[in-house]
Amino acid sequence: MSKIKCIIIEDEPLAAKVLSDYILQVPFLELQATFKDAILATDYLRNNHTDLIFLDIHLPKLKGMAFLKTLTHPPAVIITTAYHQYAVEGFNLNVTDYLLKPFEFERFLVAVTKVKTGDKEKPKPDESKESKDFIFLNVQKKKVKILFSEIVYIESQREYIKIVTTKKEYISKMSTHEIEDLLPAHLFKRIHRSYIISIKKIESYTAEMVEVNGVSIPIGRGYRDIIENL
């Protein structure tokens, strides 16, 4: 039987080593290459065929999900990440499985066996971001449940975001683009490169700013039509 050729796209050396060690233990897998970012992998895939990609989400330059969307005829994909909230988006992009770090060899074997047999899990209907009313975010090494109804706005702080709710504020290591992908579009809108607001919390607005729960948030030049079209 021919082996399943695979590549790893992972910027953490330890995580990449764990994956490569696991691959070596599976007789039907063959590791072709390991890449620290998706740009390098894109160059490789232009001239090489692979059957399976082990893909991290938080990558430098081009994020995992964004990379996945650029592939016209993607091979099998197994997502590997420390952030469980990307599972639904991953399944919507038809990935084979989703491994939450740190994962044991047994769980890894379950995932790659699905590639071998062509099996794909499907998310339950109630797992879509439209039907959920909350999100779990990494805050100080804990998964914290945050209700959509309590979020006032989200502010970019370089590699982190500040989530301001009606009860308290949270800091989480992710970008505004990543959190935006996880939020229901009918409840939240980006009005500035650095700000996402809750539509329900808008009290008033002008051409330059929006007031949410007594806080004034600037509107970016390229985002003014978003407010006008609410």
N, C-alpha and C positions, 0 to 999 in steps of 0.2 A: 504494500500500500504506500502511495506517495505521501510524503510528509507535508504538514501544513506549515508553509513558510510564514514567518512573522517578524514584525519589527516592534521596537519599544520606543515610545516618545515620552520621555520622563526627565525632568531637570534635577531631580534629587538623586545623587549618586547611590545612596543606600537603597532607595526604592528600586532603582534600575537594577542594582545587583541582586536584590531579592527576586525580582521578576526573571532575570536571566538565569539564576540558579534554579528556579522552579521550572523554567522551560527546558533546561538540560535534563531534568528528571522525567520528562514526559517523552516517550519514544516517538510519538507521532508529530512532535513539534520540531521545527528547525528555525533557530534565530539567525536572521539575516544581518541585522544592524540595530544599533541603539542610537537615539538622537536626543540632544538636550533641549531642542526646541522644534516647533512644527515647521518652521521655514526650511530647516535643513532636511526634514523628512519630505517636504513637498518637492524639493530638488531631486531627492533620491527616487521618489515615486514617478517622476517624469520619465525615467529610463528603466525602472525596475518594477517587476510585478511582485505583489505580496498578497497572501491570503488572509492575514489577520494583523490588526494593529492593537497594541496595548497602549491606550491613550490617557495621559494625565490631563486634568482640567486646567489647573493653575500653571500655565507655562509662560515663559518670557516671550515677548514680541507678539506672538499670535496665540490666543487662548485655545484650549482643546476643542470646545464646541464650535468656535468660529472656524477652526481648521477643518472640522468635520463637514461643515456646511459648504466648504470650497470643493469637496470631492464629488465629481460628477458620477463616478461609478465606484463608490467606496467598497473596500473589502469588508470582511467581518471585523467588528470593532468591540473591544472590551474596555470599558471605562475603568480607570483606576484613580481613585481620589479619596481625600479625607472628608469631602463635603457631600453628605447624603442627599442634599436638596436638589442636586442635578440629575437625580435618577429619572424623573418624569421627562425632562427635556431630552435626556439620552435615549430613552425608549421611543420618544416621538421621532428621533432621528434614526430609529431602527437599529440601535446597537444590540449586540447579542447578549451582553450581560454587563453588570455593574459591580465592581469590586470595591468595597469600602475599606480603606487602609486603617490599621494594618490587617491583612488577611492571611489566613493560614493556607498551607499547601492544599489541604482537602477542598477548601472553597475555590481555590484557583483551578483545581482539577475539574470541579463541577462546571465552571465557566468554559474552559477550553473543550470539554467534552460536548458542550452544546454546539460549538463551532463544527466539531467533527460530525455531529449528527444533524446539523442544520436546524436545531431547535432554538426558538426564540421566546423568551418570556414576554408577557404583555402586562403593562401596569393595570391595576384594577381601575374601573371607571371613576371611583371617588378619589383617585390620586392626582387628578389633573389640577393645575394651579388655579383654574377657574372655579372649581368646586371647593377647594380648601379655603379656610378662612384664617390660616396661620402659616408661619414659616419657622423652621428651626435654624438658628445661626450660631456659629462658633463665637463665643464670648468668654475670654479668659479660660480657655481649655474646657469649657462646658458648652453643651448644646442648649441654647435658651429658646424657648417658645415665645414667639412674638406674634400677636394678633394683628391682622391687616387693619382692623377697625381702630386700633390704638396708635398706629403709625401716623405721625404728623408730617415729618419730612426726613429725607436722608441726605447727608452732606458728605462729599468726598474729602478725605484727608490723606492725600497721597496714596500709600498702599492700603489704607484703611477707609472704612466708612463709619460715620456717626449716625446711628438710627435714633431719632428723637421721637418718643411716644408720649402719650398723654400721662403716663405714669413715671417713666424715667428715660435715661439715655443709655445707649449701648455702643461699644466700639467693636467692630469686627474686621478681620483682615480679608478684604476683598475689594473689588472695584465697583463703582456705580453701575458700570455696564453689566457686571455679573449679577448684581442684585436686581437690576432692572429686568433682566431675563427671567427672574424668578417671581416677579410681582405681576398680578393680574393687570393687564393694560387698561381695563375699564375702571380701575380704582386709582391708579397711579400714573403720573405723567412727569417726564423729564422736562424742566423749564429752563435749565441752565446746564452747562457742562458739568458743574459740580453739585447740582441739586435735583432731587426727585421729590415731588410733593404728593400728598394724598388729596385727590379731587374733593372728597367729602369734607376736608378740613379747611377749604378755601373760604375766607370770610369776605374778601374784597380784592380787587386788583386794578392796576393801572397798566400803561404800556411798558413801564420799567420794573414793576415789582408786584408780587402777590403776597397777601397777608394770610397766613395760616395759623390759627390758634394764637393770634396776637403777635406773631413773629413775621417780620418782613423778609421775603426771599427775593433776590434779584432775578429778573427774566433775561436770559441771554438773547442776543440779537437774532440768532437763527431759530429761536424757539417761540417767538411772539405769536405766530399763527396758531400754535398749539392751544394757548389760552383762549384766543378768539374763537376757536372752533369747539370749545367745550360745550 
